[in-house]
Every structure is written in C-alpha cells, then in structure tokens.
Amino acid sequence: MTDTNHPADDIAANLAAINQRLSRALAEAGRMRAPVIVAASKMQGEDRIRRAIAAGLTVFGENRVQEAKAKWPAIRADHPGIELRLIGPLQSNKAAEAVALFDVIETVDRPKIARALAEEMARQGRRPRLLVQVNTGAEPQKAGVLPEDADAFLEACRDDYGLAIEGLMCIPPAEDPPAPHFALLAKIAAGVGLPVLSMGMSGDFETAAQLGATHVRIGSALFGARKASNP
C-alpha cells in the first residue's frame, strides 16, 4: 500500500536534518564518532520503511515481536543487509520468535528473559547480539534492571546463562533532563568494559551523542508524526 500522507522525499529530508544536528552536537562536545541511527519503525507501514531504506538507512528498531514478524520478512527478502533490532520489552513466550527474527535484542532485563534467550539460542543455533536495558530512573512501570543491580545481572548473564552482552540501553523518564541518565548509563558501561550504548530518541538524541551514545533510536524526527490512516 502506498502512503499518501507524506511527500515521497520527507524521510530523506528528515534524515539529512538529523545528520546535521548530530554533526553540530558532536562538534560542540569535541567528539568525532557519530552514533548509528536506528530507525524506530514501530507502526510504520512497509512503504514508509522502504522509503527509509532508499534514503540510506540500514538499521531499524521495532518495539513488538509480532508487528516485526508480520512486516519484516518480505522487506528483508529484498534487502538482506538490513540490521533489525528489538527495542521494546520482550516477553519470555516470544523469545523463540525474537531469536529467529532479530539481529540485536536491546531489552534483556531480568533472569527469566536471559534464561529463555539462552535456551533458544542453543536450540536454534542463532546468536543475536544482546544489550541489557537499565532502568536509570527506577520507574516502577518501566522495564529494565536497576542501576545498582546492573553489575550483578551482567555477571549472571555471563556466568549463569552463557550470554555475551555487548552493551546497555536506557530510556530516561520523560519528565527528567536526559543528560544525567545518559551519563549514568555510560558510567555503568565503562565500569564493566561494555562498548555499546543505545540511548537517545527523537527529543534528546543530540545530548545522547554528546555523552557517548553509539546508537540513537529515532522515530518521529525521522518518519514524522504518525497519522491514523498510515498503512
């Protein structure tokens, strides 16, 4: 289905603007390494995703296993080089599908999920890369290991479940300034030698980049506000 709610070139223009903003932010912070843009394609139709690929994006993030399973196999058949990341919470009963579909799972956050992923990786012979989600704001409604428990959980992932964790992910509380949360995540990662930091979204990706993000998850700034009639 063709999306008529947006001009055909809006994603390319938005991506150019995002890259300009990133360049300015990095220059201000004296950093050279730009983070990877993860196109957060939740609730975006196939046409919009294909336009994003045409604009040059190769890394995408989905929030729900079932939504990703419904739309991505056909797209990836045409674009086998795409990297697909799970950036939303994972339920243990979806672990098998997640291991089969995603290249990276960013939301490992409790022993039950770690165990389910380890079992499925062994069963399927497939090893997606893994990040641990840290609940930097200790929000009771939000997924993620508490900051004070992160070291112990990372150790358990390695020693108890045989999982190789490559980095950390966080979503700061909406009402808080994001910088302290990004700085905390970077400090935890540095303390255990993890190189990957997935942090920053449409409203705060510049701050995240200045504080060392290796990946920023951008949805609305890239795709625009989603309209109800979007496919």
N, C-alpha and C positions, 0 to 999 in steps of 0.2 A: 504494500500500500504506500502511495506517495503522500508525504506530509505537506499540506498546503498552508500550514500555519506560520511557516517561517520562510524567508528568502533562501534560495539554494546555497548562497555563499556565506550565510551568517556564522556558521561554525568556524570556517576558515578565518573570518574576520575576528571572531572572538578569540580564537587561538593565537592569532598574531598579537592581539592586545594583551593577553595573558603573558605571553613571552616577553613583551616589552616591559610589563610591570615586574616580572621576575628579574629581568636584567637590571632594572633600576634598583630594586631591593637588594640584589646581591652586590651591586656596586657600592651602595651605601654601607653595607656591612663588611665590605672588603673580602667577600667570598667569591670564589671562581666557579665552583661546581654547582650547576643548575640541577634542581631536582627533576626527576622523571614525572611527567604529568600523567596521572591515572585518570582517564575519562570516566567519571562516575555516571554510568548509563542506566541507572535504575529508572524504570518506567519509560525509557526511550524506545521508540519503535525501530524496526530494522532499517528503515530508510534513513533515519537520523544517524544511526550508528555507522552505516555505510558512508554517509557524508563525512563523518568524523574520521573514518579510515582514509578517505580520499584526501582529507586535509593534512594527513601525515601522522595521525595518532596511531600508536601500535599497542598501547597498554590500556586496558579497560577494567573497571571495577563494578561488580554487581553486588547488591545487598541481599538478594534472596536466591537460594539454590534453584527453586522451581522456576522462577522467572528466567534465570540464566539458561536453564536446561531447555526451556521452550524456544528460545530465540537464537542462542549462540551456535549450536551445531551447524546450521545452514550457513551462517556468516563465516565461521571458521573453515568450512569446506572451501570457500572461495579465498580466504585469507589465512592460510595456515600459520603464518608468522605472528599472529596476534597473541599477546600475553593476557590471560584472563585471571583476575584476582577477585577473591571473595572478600568484601569489605564490610559485610553485615554479619550479625550474630549467626552462629552455627548451632543447630540442634543436633544432638548425638544421632538421632534417627535419620539425619541427612548426611552423615559422614561418608557413606559409601558413594553417594552421588557427588559430593563435593570433591572427594579424592579423584574420581573419574573425570570430572569436568574442569577443575581449576588448576592453573599453574602455580598459584600462590594463594594461601589461606592466611589472612591477616588477623583473624579473630580467635586464636587459641586463647582460652581464658579460664579454664578450670580442668581439674584432673579427669573428669568424665569425658570431656572433648579430646583431651590428649590421648587417653586410652583408646577411644573409638577411632581416632585418626591413625594411631599406631597399628591397630588391628587391621584396618582397611588398607593401609599402605602395604602391610605384609601380604595380605590376601590378593591385592590387585597387582603387586609389583610395580607400583607407581608412587613416586615420592614428590608431591608438590612441595614447594618451599613454604616455610611457616614463619609467621610473626606472632608474638604474644601481645594481646591487647591489654593495656594498662588503664585502669580507671583512675586517672590522675586527680579527678575531683571527688573521688569517693562517693559518687552519686548512687543511691540505692537502686534506682530504676535502670541503671546503665550497666552493660556488660563490661567485663574486664577485671583483672586481678588488681588488688590494691597495691599502691606503690611499695608499701613496707613488706608486702608478701612476694614481690616480683622475683627477687633473687632466689628464694626457696622454690618458687614454682618453676623457674627456668632450670634449676638444678634437677628437679623432679622430672621435667620433660626429657632432659638428657639421660639421667641415670636410671629412672624407673621405666620410661617408655621408649627410650632409644630415639628420641626425636631431635633433629638438628634444627634449632631455632636460629634464624638469621637476623632477626631484628624485632623492633617494638612498634606498636601502633597506639595512638590515642585519639580521643575526641573530647576536647575540653568542654566544660559546662558552658552552655550558651550565654549565660549571664556574666561569665568571668572574662577578664582580659586573658587572651590565649597565651601570651608570652611566658608566664611562669609555668604553665603546664607543659609547653614545648621544652622549656629549659630543664624541667624535672625529668621528662622522658629522655632527653639527651644525656642527662647525668646518669640515669639508671643504665642506659645502654653502654655508655663509656665505662662504667664500673665493671661490667661483665664482658666487655670487648665485642659488643654486637655492632655491626656496621650499618644496619639499615634502620631508618627512622621514617615511618609513614605517618605524617602529621601535617595538618593544614588542609582546609577546604576552601570553598569559593570566597568566604568572607575573611579569611586570615592566612591565605597561602603565602603571602609576601613575608609575614612575620615568621612563619614556619621555615621558609627558605633561609631567612637570615639567621635562624637558630640551628641550622644544620639538617633540615629535612632532606632525605634522599628521594622521597616520593610525596607528592601532594595530590589529594583526591578532589578533583574539580568537577562539579556537576552544573549548577545553574549558570555560573560565569561562562561556561563553555557552550552549553546547549540552550541557554535561556530558560525563562520560567516556563514550566510545562503547562500546556493548555489541555483542557478536558477532552478535546477532540483529537489529541495526538494519538497516532496508532500505537 
